[in-house]
Amino acid sequence: MQEKRGISLTKKPKKVTIIEGFPGFGLVGTITTGFLVDHLKCEQIGKHYFEEPPVTLAVHGCKLVDPIGVFYNKKYNIVIVHSIAQAVGMEWKATEVLLDIAEQLEAKEIITIEGVGSTETTESRAFHYCTNDPARKKLTELGYDCLGEGIIIGVTSAMLLKAKLPMTCLFAETHTQLPDSKAAAKIIEVLDRYLGLAVDYKPLLKQAEQFEDRLKTILEQSKKAHDLKDKKSLSYLG
């Protein structure tokens, strides 16, 4: 029996721009879309989940966060698909969900967000890959280079293969597998200039600093505990 395709939406605005972010390298897509949902004060118009494991729920502001949430901002006529659900092995299903939303809302453009690995230790850079000339020209004029060489994986690659409408793929360099708020802040900067969202990305930078401080403390404590354990082991041997 063929699996039913479809997602129920409580509102169906038309000619929207869809911004989607699934968990990936540095969780850049998930952090970016979550930040946008909070700061643009969006309303939720839909939700979805995959029945395959692992089952994932999060709590934010004393409220459960759906595995895949669909949010709408009327001022900018954008729909944000925010996912905490891992799509590894389910990229095609995630793509079907996104294409269904795009079809119902007669989307004019889909913007995907990904992190890309980098060995550089400087500030994160952003790149783009666009399937339509106007978006490519605008982002280039704004000073962001096209992704000249690279491998695109995950939901973004599946979307590029199946989507018929214009797609704008945004990539931010990330230097860690850990949640990278700095890379997400770079994407917010690009979206702000590309769509004119007037969203301040500085809180993300502050969040990144706080996270890095906590991580540094944890690593230092871990090293001290490890050194103490080694010292005790040596004392037993001596």
C-alpha positions as CSV (number, residue, x, y, z in Angstrom):
1,M,0.0,0.0,0.0
2,Q,1.4,3.3,-1.0
3,E,2.1,5.8,1.8
4,K,-0.2,8.8,1.8
5,R,1.5,12.0,1.0
6,G,0.3,15.2,2.5
7,I,0.5,17.6,5.4
8,S,-2.5,19.5,6.8
9,L,-2.1,23.2,7.1
10,T,-4.4,25.5,9.1
11,K,-3.7,28.4,6.8
12,K,-2.8,28.5,3.1
13,P,-1.2,31.8,2.2
14,K,-0.2,32.0,-1.5
15,K,3.0,32.9,-3.4
16,V,5.1,32.5,-0.3
17,T,8.9,32.1,0.0
18,I,9.7,29.0,2.0
19,I,12.8,28.8,4.2
20,E,13.6,25.3,5.4
21,G,16.2,24.0,7.8
22,F,16.7,20.3,8.7
23,P,19.5,19.1,11.1
24,G,22.8,18.9,9.3
25,F,26.4,19.8,9.8
26,G,26.6,22.2,12.8
27,L,22.8,22.2,13.0
28,V,23.0,25.4,11.0
29,G,19.6,24.9,9.4
30,T,17.8,24.1,12.6
31,I,19.3,27.0,14.6
32,T,18.6,29.5,11.8
33,T,15.0,28.6,11.3
34,G,14.4,28.4,15.1
35,F,15.8,31.8,15.5
36,L,13.7,33.2,12.7
37,V,10.5,31.7,14.1
38,D,11.2,33.3,17.5
39,H,12.3,36.8,16.3
40,L,9.8,37.2,13.5
41,K,7.0,36.1,15.8
42,C,5.6,33.6,13.4
43,E,2.4,31.6,13.9
44,Q,2.4,27.8,13.5
45,I,0.2,26.6,10.6
46,G,1.2,23.0,10.4
47,K,3.3,20.1,11.8
48,H,4.6,16.8,10.7
49,Y,6.7,13.8,12.0
50,F,8.4,10.7,10.6
51,E,7.2,7.4,12.1
52,E,10.6,5.9,11.7
53,P,13.0,6.1,14.7
54,P,14.5,7.9,16.4
55,V,11.6,9.7,17.9
56,T,12.6,13.3,18.8
57,L,10.9,16.0,20.8
58,A,12.3,19.2,22.3
59,V,11.1,21.6,24.9
60,H,11.5,25.4,24.3
61,G,9.9,28.0,26.6
62,C,8.0,25.3,28.5
63,K,6.4,24.2,25.3
64,L,6.9,21.0,23.2
65,V,8.6,21.6,19.8
66,D,7.2,19.5,17.0
67,P,9.7,17.3,15.1
68,I,8.8,19.3,12.0
69,G,6.9,22.6,12.4
70,V,5.5,24.9,9.7
71,F,5.3,28.6,10.6
72,Y,4.0,31.7,8.8
73,N,5.0,35.4,8.9
74,K,2.4,37.6,7.2
75,K,4.5,40.7,7.1
76,Y,7.1,39.2,4.8
77,N,4.9,36.4,3.4
78,I,7.4,33.7,4.3
79,V,6.8,30.2,5.5
80,I,9.5,28.6,7.7
81,V,9.9,24.9,8.0
82,H,11.8,24.2,11.2
83,S,12.9,20.7,11.9
84,I,14.6,19.0,14.8
85,A,13.9,15.6,13.2
86,Q,17.0,13.9,11.7
87,A,16.4,13.3,8.0
88,V,19.3,10.9,7.5
89,G,18.0,8.0,5.5
90,M,14.7,9.9,5.0
91,E,15.8,12.7,2.7
92,W,13.2,11.7,0.1
93,K,10.4,11.7,2.6
94,A,11.4,15.1,3.9
95,T,11.6,16.4,0.3
96,E,8.0,15.1,-0.3
97,V,6.8,17.0,2.7
98,L,8.5,20.2,1.5
99,L,7.2,19.8,-2.0
100,D,3.7,19.2,-0.7
101,I,3.8,22.4,1.3
102,A,5.2,24.3,-1.7
103,E,2.4,23.0,-3.9
104,Q,-0.4,23.9,-1.4
105,L,0.9,27.4,-1.0
106,E,2.0,28.0,-4.6
107,A,5.5,28.9,-3.4
108,K,7.5,31.2,-5.6
109,E,10.9,30.1,-4.1
110,I,12.4,27.6,-1.7
111,I,15.5,28.6,0.4
112,T,17.4,25.8,1.9
113,I,20.0,26.2,4.6
114,E,23.1,24.0,5.2
115,G,26.4,24.0,7.0
116,V,29.6,23.0,5.2
117,G,32.7,21.9,6.9
118,S,35.8,24.1,6.9
119,T,39.3,23.9,8.3
120,E,39.6,27.7,8.5
121,T,39.5,29.3,11.9
122,T,38.5,32.7,10.8
123,E,34.9,34.1,10.6
124,S,32.4,31.9,8.9
125,R,31.8,32.6,5.2
126,A,28.5,32.2,3.3
127,F,28.1,30.7,-0.2
128,H,25.1,30.2,-2.4
129,Y,23.9,27.9,-5.2
130,C,20.8,29.1,-7.1
131,T,18.7,27.5,-9.8
132,N,17.5,30.9,-11.1
133,D,19.5,33.8,-12.5
134,P,17.8,36.7,-10.6
135,A,18.6,35.2,-7.2
136,R,22.2,34.3,-8.3
137,K,22.8,37.8,-9.5
138,K,21.4,39.4,-6.4
139,L,23.4,37.3,-3.9
140,T,26.6,37.8,-6.0
141,E,26.0,41.6,-6.0
142,L,25.6,41.4,-2.2
143,G,29.1,40.0,-2.0
144,Y,28.4,36.3,-1.5
145,D,30.2,33.8,-3.8
146,C,28.6,30.9,-5.6
147,L,29.6,27.5,-4.2
148,G,32.2,26.8,-6.8
149,E,33.3,23.3,-5.7
150,G,31.7,21.0,-3.2
151,I,29.5,18.0,-2.5
152,I,25.8,18.7,-1.5
153,I,24.2,16.1,0.6
154,G,21.0,15.6,2.6
155,V,17.6,17.2,2.0
156,T,19.1,20.0,0.0
157,S,20.5,17.6,-2.6
158,A,17.2,15.7,-2.8
159,M,15.3,19.0,-3.3
160,L,17.7,20.1,-6.1
161,L,16.9,16.9,-7.9
162,K,13.1,17.0,-7.5
163,A,12.0,20.6,-7.1
164,K,10.7,22.3,-10.2
165,L,10.4,25.8,-8.7
166,P,13.3,28.3,-8.1
167,M,15.6,27.2,-5.4
168,T,18.2,29.2,-3.4
169,C,20.6,27.1,-1.4
170,L,22.6,29.0,1.3
171,F,25.7,27.5,2.9
172,A,27.7,28.7,5.9
173,E,31.1,27.4,6.9
174,T,31.2,25.6,10.2
175,H,34.3,24.5,12.0
176,T,32.6,21.9,14.3
177,Q,30.1,19.1,14.5
178,L,28.7,20.9,17.5
179,P,25.8,23.4,17.2
180,D,27.4,26.4,15.4
181,S,25.5,29.6,16.2
182,K,28.1,31.7,14.5
183,A,27.5,29.9,11.2
184,A,23.8,30.3,11.7
185,A,24.3,34.1,12.4
186,K,26.0,34.3,9.0
187,I,23.0,32.8,7.3
188,I,20.7,35.2,9.2
189,E,22.9,38.1,7.8
190,V,22.5,36.8,4.3
191,L,18.7,36.3,4.6
192,D,18.4,39.7,6.1
193,R,20.1,41.4,3.1
194,Y,18.5,39.1,0.5
195,L,14.9,39.3,1.8
196,G,15.0,42.5,3.8
197,L,13.8,40.9,7.0
198,A,15.3,43.4,9.4
199,V,16.4,40.7,11.8
200,D,19.3,41.3,14.2
201,Y,21.7,38.4,14.2
202,K,23.8,39.7,17.1
203,P,21.9,37.7,19.7
204,L,23.0,34.6,17.9
205,L,26.6,35.7,18.2
206,K,26.2,36.3,21.9
207,Q,24.6,32.9,22.3
208,A,27.5,31.4,20.4
209,E,30.0,33.1,22.8
210,Q,28.1,31.8,25.8
211,F,27.9,28.3,24.4
212,E,31.7,28.3,23.6
213,D,32.5,29.5,27.1
214,R,30.4,26.7,28.6
215,L,32.0,24.2,26.3
216,K,35.5,25.5,27.2
217,T,34.7,25.1,31.0
218,I,33.4,21.6,30.4
219,L,36.5,20.6,28.5
220,E,38.7,22.1,31.1
221,Q,36.9,20.2,33.9
222,S,37.0,17.0,31.9
223,K,40.8,17.4,31.5
224,K,41.3,18.1,35.2
225,A,39.3,15.0,36.1
226,H,41.3,12.9,33.6
227,D,44.6,14.2,34.9
228,L,43.5,13.5,38.5
229,K,42.5,10.0,37.5
230,D,45.9,9.4,35.9
231,K,47.7,10.8,39.0
232,K,45.8,8.4,41.3
233,S,46.6,5.5,39.0
234,L,50.3,6.4,39.2
235,S,50.2,6.7,43.0
236,Y,48.8,3.1,43.2
237,L,51.5,1.8,40.9
238,G,54.2,3.7,42.9
